[in-house]
Amino acid sequence: MAGPARDSGDAADAVARTLAVVGDAWTLLILRDAFYGVRRFEDFRRNLGIARNILSHRLKRLVEQGLFEKRQYSDRPLRYEYRFTDRGRDLFGVLVALQAWGDRWARDEPGRMTLTHLGCGRHAHAVPACSECGEPLDPHNVRVDPVPVVPEVRRRR
Amino acid sequence: MAGPARDSGDAADAVARTLAVVGDAWTLLILRDAFYGVRRFEDFRRNLGIARNILSHRLKRLVEQGLFEKRQYSDRPLRYEYRFTDRGRDLFGVLVALQAWGDRWARDEPGRMTLTHLGCGRHAHAVPACSECGEPLDPHNVRVDPVPVVPEVRRRR
């Protein structure tokens, strides 16, 4: 990916570094299917309608980046499945955030895909909440340090 | 972006469509700064250390995609600022999810950048919560319909 992801040790670009890892549409679709329980090459291929060489390349990268681990499940024929590492599984929050925005703003036919929270049984989407108190986070109730340099007069929103 | 974002009306690819809009590291850094209150070309440029032509191109795209609106704030010299539309502001959840993952897994020096939830006053990161009941979402307590085609025997996790 072009951009700032590689050339900086600056703490401010965690966002860029995440994108450097997952910033590919096929990769995200593979991760999404993995959260639904898909683990095998043929199942990914069939679900996504993705070409074998592209799928093979993306799975290899996901293993190299430590998001999936590859496990043999059959001798004859020799077959592997792909399972989340902890690092990979922790992308769940990113996936459901992308999904929530995409469902709301970037689709032609709203309502065709639904996420159900089994805890309360309702159709839902993901909202960002505070890891410490559980209350919703929004642009007006968070502060990031260090903040970007913004002239004081314009910093208050 | 290469991949499935363009060629499908399938409801399953909201994720891919989101990435088609925001899947660029500079774009996400610009959006992140915008959430901190940055609005002006020179402030973006200084904070990000981004080349003028790249910044100019990204801001133009953000306006075209309906994430920012451009407002004149000075006659002499002629100057504009960039403000979120509702569609753009709603990317907050995506940004903080990327940030949370990046802080945890994709950085060299943990702890340098902190997010504080002003509601409870504590250092925090974003966790995905149910829009309906507020409880945390995780891969095991959500169901998505339609689900990918996975052989029944392997669907139970």
Boltz contact constraints between the chains, C-beta under 6 A:
constraints:
  - contact:
      token1: [A, 1]
      token2: [B, 25]
      max_distance: 6.0
  - contact:
      token1: [A, 3]
      token2: [B, 25]
      max_distance: 6.0
  - contact:
      token1: [A, 3]
      token2: [B, 26]
      max_distance: 6.0
  - contact:
      token1: [A, 4]
      token2: [B, 25]
      max_distance: 6.0
  - contact:
      token1: [A, 5]
      token2: [B, 25]
      max_distance: 6.0
  - contact:
      token1: [A, 9]
      token2: [B, 108]
      max_distance: 6.0
  - contact:
      token1: [A, 11]
      token2: [B, 112]
      max_distance: 6.0
  - contact:
      token1: [A, 11]
      token2: [B, 113]
      max_distance: 6.0
  - contact:
      token1: [A, 14]
      token2: [B, 99]
      max_distance: 6.0
  - contact:
      token1: [A, 14]
      token2: [B, 102]
      max_distance: 6.0
  - contact:
      token1: [A, 14]
      token2: [B, 103]
      max_distance: 6.0
  - contact:
      token1: [A, 14]
      token2: [B, 107]
      max_distance: 6.0
  - contact:
      token1: [A, 15]
      token2: [B, 28]
      max_distance: 6.0
  - contact:
      token1: [A, 15]
      token2: [B, 32]
      max_distance: 6.0
  - contact:
      token1: [A, 15]
      token2: [B, 98]
      max_distance: 6.0
  - contact:
      token1: [A, 15]
      token2: [B, 99]
      max_distance: 6.0
  - contact:
      token1: [A, 15]
      token2: [B, 102]
      max_distance: 6.0
  - contact:
      token1: [A, 16]
      token2: [B, 25]
      max_distance: 6.0
  - contact:
      token1: [A, 16]
      token2: [B, 29]
      max_distance: 6.0
  - contact:
      token1: [A, 17]
      token2: [B, 102]
      max_distance: 6.0
  - contact:
      token1: [A, 17]
      token2: [B, 106]
      max_distance: 6.0
  - contact:
      token1: [A, 18]
      token2: [B, 98]
      max_distance: 6.0
  - contact:
      token1: [A, 18]
      token2: [B, 101]
      max_distance: 6.0
  - contact:
      token1: [A, 18]
      token2: [B, 102]
      max_distance: 6.0
  - contact:
      token1: [A, 18]
      token2: [B, 106]
      max_distance: 6.0
  - contact:
      token1: [A, 19]
      token2: [B, 25]
      max_distance: 6.0
  - contact:
      token1: [A, 19]
      token2: [B, 28]
      max_distance: 6.0
  - contact:
      token1: [A, 23]
      token2: [B, 23]
      max_distance: 6.0
  - contact:
      token1: [A, 25]
      token2: [B, 1]
      max_distance: 6.0
  - contact:
      token1: [A, 25]
      token2: [B, 3]
      max_distance: 6.0
  - contact:
      token1: [A, 25]
      token2: [B, 4]
      max_distance: 6.0
  - contact:
      token1: [A, 25]
      token2: [B, 5]
      max_distance: 6.0
  - contact:
      token1: [A, 25]
      token2: [B, 16]
      max_distance: 6.0
  - contact:
      token1: [A, 25]
      token2: [B, 19]
      max_distance: 6.0
  - contact:
      token1: [A, 26]
      token2: [B, 3]
      max_distance: 6.0
  - contact:
      token1: [A, 28]
      token2: [B, 15]
      max_distance: 6.0
  - contact:
      token1: [A, 28]
      token2: [B, 19]
      max_distance: 6.0
  - contact:
      token1: [A, 29]
      token2: [B, 16]
      max_distance: 6.0
  - contact:
      token1: [A, 32]
      token2: [B, 15]
      max_distance: 6.0
  - contact:
      token1: [A, 33]
      token2: [B, 148]
      max_distance: 6.0
  - contact:
      token1: [A, 35]
      token2: [B, 139]
      max_distance: 6.0
  - contact:
      token1: [A, 36]
      token2: [B, 147]
      max_distance: 6.0
  - contact:
      token1: [A, 36]
      token2: [B, 148]
      max_distance: 6.0
  - contact:
      token1: [A, 37]
      token2: [B, 150]
      max_distance: 6.0
  - contact:
      token1: [A, 37]
      token2: [B, 155]
      max_distance: 6.0
  - contact:
      token1: [A, 37]
      token2: [B, 157]
      max_distance: 6.0
  - contact:
      token1: [A, 38]
      token2: [B, 148]
      max_distance: 6.0
  - contact:
      token1: [A, 38]
      token2: [B, 150]
      max_distance: 6.0
  - contact:
      token1: [A, 43]
      token2: [B, 150]
      max_distance: 6.0
  - contact:
      token1: [A, 47]
      token2: [B, 148]
      max_distance: 6.0
  - contact:
      token1: [A, 47]
      token2: [B, 149]
      max_distance: 6.0
  - contact:
      token1: [A, 87]
      token2: [B, 105]
      max_distance: 6.0
  - contact:
      token1: [A, 91]
      token2: [B, 101]
      max_distance: 6.0
  - contact:
      token1: [A, 92]
      token2: [B, 139]
      max_distance: 6.0
  - contact:
      token1: [A, 93]
      token2: [B, 97]
      max_distance: 6.0
  - contact:
      token1: [A, 93]
      token2: [B, 128]
      max_distance: 6.0
  - contact:
      token1: [A, 94]
      token2: [B, 97]
      max_distance: 6.0
  - contact:
      token1: [A, 94]
      token2: [B, 98]
      max_distance: 6.0
  - contact:
      token1: [A, 94]
      token2: [B, 101]
      max_distance: 6.0
  - contact:
      token1: [A, 96]
      token2: [B, 128]
      max_distance: 6.0
  - contact:
      token1: [A, 97]
      token2: [B, 93]
      max_distance: 6.0
  - contact:
      token1: [A, 97]
      token2: [B, 94]
      max_distance: 6.0
  - contact:
      token1: [A, 97]
      token2: [B, 97]
      max_distance: 6.0
  - contact:
      token1: [A, 98]
      token2: [B, 15]
      max_distance: 6.0
  - contact:
      token1: [A, 98]
      token2: [B, 18]
      max_distance: 6.0
  - contact:
      token1: [A, 98]
      token2: [B, 94]
      max_distance: 6.0
  - contact:
      token1: [A, 99]
      token2: [B, 14]
      max_distance: 6.0
  - contact:
      token1: [A, 99]
      token2: [B, 15]
      max_distance: 6.0
  - contact:
      token1: [A, 101]
      token2: [B, 18]
      max_distance: 6.0
  - contact:
      token1: [A, 101]
      token2: [B, 91]
      max_distance: 6.0
  - contact:
      token1: [A, 101]
      token2: [B, 94]
      max_distance: 6.0
  - contact:
      token1: [A, 102]
      token2: [B, 14]
      max_distance: 6.0
  - contact:
      token1: [A, 102]
      token2: [B, 15]
      max_distance: 6.0
  - contact:
      token1: [A, 102]
      token2: [B, 17]
      max_distance: 6.0
  - contact:
      token1: [A, 102]
      token2: [B, 18]
      max_distance: 6.0
  - contact:
      token1: [A, 103]
      token2: [B, 14]
      max_distance: 6.0
  - contact:
      token1: [A, 105]
      token2: [B, 87]
      max_distance: 6.0
  - contact:
      token1: [A, 106]
      token2: [B, 17]
      max_distance: 6.0
  - contact:
      token1: [A, 106]
      token2: [B, 18]
      max_distance: 6.0
  - contact:
      token1: [A, 107]
      token2: [B, 14]
      max_distance: 6.0
  - contact:
      token1: [A, 108]
      token2: [B, 9]
      max_distance: 6.0
  - contact:
      token1: [A, 112]
      token2: [B, 11]
      max_distance: 6.0
  - contact:
      token1: [A, 113]
      token2: [B, 11]
      max_distance: 6.0
  - contact:
      token1: [A, 114]
      token2: [B, 145]
      max_distance: 6.0
  - contact:
      token1: [A, 115]
      token2: [B, 142]
      max_distance: 6.0
  - contact:
      token1: [A, 115]
      token2: [B, 144]
      max_distance: 6.0
  - contact:
      token1: [A, 116]
      token2: [B, 143]
      max_distance: 6.0
  - contact:
      token1: [A, 117]
      token2: [B, 130]
      max_distance: 6.0
  - contact:
      token1: [A, 117]
      token2: [B, 142]
      max_distance: 6.0
  - contact:
      token1: [A, 118]
      token2: [B, 141]
      max_distance: 6.0
  - contact:
      token1: [A, 119]
      token2: [B, 135]
      max_distance: 6.0
  - contact:
      token1: [A, 119]
      token2: [B, 141]
      max_distance: 6.0
  - contact:
      token1: [A, 120]
      token2: [B, 132]
      max_distance: 6.0
  - contact:
      token1: [A, 120]
      token2: [B, 133]
      max_distance: 6.0
  - contact:
      token1: [A, 122]
      token2: [B, 132]
      max_distance: 6.0
  - contact:
      token1: [A, 124]
      token2: [B, 130]
      max_distance: 6.0
  - contact:
      token1: [A, 124]
      token2: [B, 131]
      max_distance: 6.0
  - contact:
      token1: [A, 124]
      token2: [B, 132]
      max_distance: 6.0
  - contact:
      token1: [A, 125]
      token2: [B, 131]
      max_distance: 6.0
  - contact:
      token1: [A, 126]
      token2: [B, 128]
      max_distance: 6.0
  - contact:
      token1: [A, 126]
      token2: [B, 137]
      max_distance: 6.0
  - contact:
      token1: [A, 127]
      token2: [B, 129]
      max_distance: 6.0
  - contact:
      token1: [A, 127]
      token2: [B, 131]
      max_distance: 6.0
  - contact:
      token1: [A, 128]
      token2: [B, 93]
      max_distance: 6.0
  - contact:
      token1: [A, 128]
      token2: [B, 96]
      max_distance: 6.0
  - contact:
      token1: [A, 128]
      token2: [B, 126]
      max_distance: 6.0
  - contact:
      token1: [A, 129]
      token2: [B, 127]
      max_distance: 6.0
  - contact:
      token1: [A, 129]
      token2: [B, 129]
      max_distance: 6.0
  - contact:
      token1: [A, 130]
      token2: [B, 117]
      max_distance: 6.0
  - contact:
      token1: [A, 130]
      token2: [B, 124]
      max_distance: 6.0
  - contact:
      token1: [A, 131]
      token2: [B, 124]
      max_distance: 6.0
  - contact:
      token1: [A, 131]
      token2: [B, 125]
      max_distance: 6.0
  - contact:
      token1: [A, 131]
      token2: [B, 127]
      max_distance: 6.0
  - contact:
      token1: [A, 132]
      token2: [B, 120]
      max_distance: 6.0
  - contact:
      token1: [A, 132]
      token2: [B, 122]
      max_distance: 6.0
  - contact:
      token1: [A, 132]
      token2: [B, 124]
      max_distance: 6.0
  - contact:
      token1: [A, 133]
      token2: [B, 120]
      max_distance: 6.0
  - contact:
      token1: [A, 135]
      token2: [B, 119]
      max_distance: 6.0
  - contact:
      token1: [A, 137]
      token2: [B, 126]
      max_distance: 6.0
  - contact:
      token1: [A, 139]
      token2: [B, 35]
      max_distance: 6.0
  - contact:
      token1: [A, 139]
      token2: [B, 92]
      max_distance: 6.0
  - contact:
      token1: [A, 141]
      token2: [B, 118]
      max_distance: 6.0
  - contact:
      token1: [A, 141]
      token2: [B, 119]
      max_distance: 6.0
  - contact:
      token1: [A, 142]
      token2: [B, 115]
      max_distance: 6.0
  - contact:
      token1: [A, 142]
      token2: [B, 117]
      max_distance: 6.0
  - contact:
      token1: [A, 143]
      token2: [B, 116]
      max_distance: 6.0
  - contact:
      token1: [A, 144]
      token2: [B, 115]
      max_distance: 6.0
  - contact:
      token1: [A, 145]
      token2: [B, 114]
      max_distance: 6.0
  - contact:
      token1: [A, 147]
      token2: [B, 36]
      max_distance: 6.0
  - contact:
      token1: [A, 148]
      token2: [B, 33]
      max_distance: 6.0
  - contact:
      token1: [A, 148]
      token2: [B, 36]
      max_distance: 6.0
  - contact:
      token1: [A, 148]
      token2: [B, 38]
      max_distance: 6.0
  - contact:
      token1: [A, 148]
      token2: [B, 47]
      max_distance: 6.0
  - contact:
      token1: [A, 149]
      token2: [B, 47]
      max_distance: 6.0
  - contact:
      token1: [A, 150]
      token2: [B, 37]
      max_distance: 6.0
  - contact:
      token1: [A, 150]
      token2: [B, 38]
      max_distance: 6.0
  - contact:
      token1: [A, 150]
      token2: [B, 43]
      max_distance: 6.0
  - contact:
      token1: [A, 155]
      token2: [B, 37]
      max_distance: 6.0
  - contact:
      token1: [A, 157]
      token2: [B, 37]
      max_distance: 6.0
